Amino acid sequence: MTSHMTCKKCKWEFCWVCMGPWSEHGTAWYQCNRFDEKTGINARDAQAKSRASLERYLHVSYIWTAKADEQFFNRWANHDNSAKLDAEFYKNTEKKMEQMQSSGNMSWIEVQFAKQAVDVVVKARITLKWSYCMAF
């Protein structure tokens, strides 16, 4: 079994045993004996911090508490309240589209991107709102 690993995101090649750059391994592809306790601990600490940051970003909590329940509900409610403003959002966008047309720079078809953008935002908001229910 090889110790060679490649990060799917950044394509960095490294040894999973010693967490060092793969370029320094030469022909020791199958048996890395370079494990350094301090380097391994530092790499795993960085990995744990990265995972914790990702969990915070995704609002994932593995310990369910009343506070976590409240946070999910609050996020859902915020998106629900924002959705109530969608009609006004569409009206403002239509006004802006009319201004772009009346300035003579753009035709009706050329300003349709603005309405399409609002449609995407509204759909994304709905998706995000209900994702909190799924996470709960």
Secondary structure, DSSP 4 states (H G I P E B T S, - for coil): ---EEE-TTT--EEETTT--BGGGGTT-SS------HHHHHHHHHHHHHHHHHHHHHHT--SS--HHHHHHHHHHHHHHHHHHTTHHHHHHHHHHHHHHHHHTTS--TGGGHHHHHHHHHHHHHHHHHHHHHHHH-
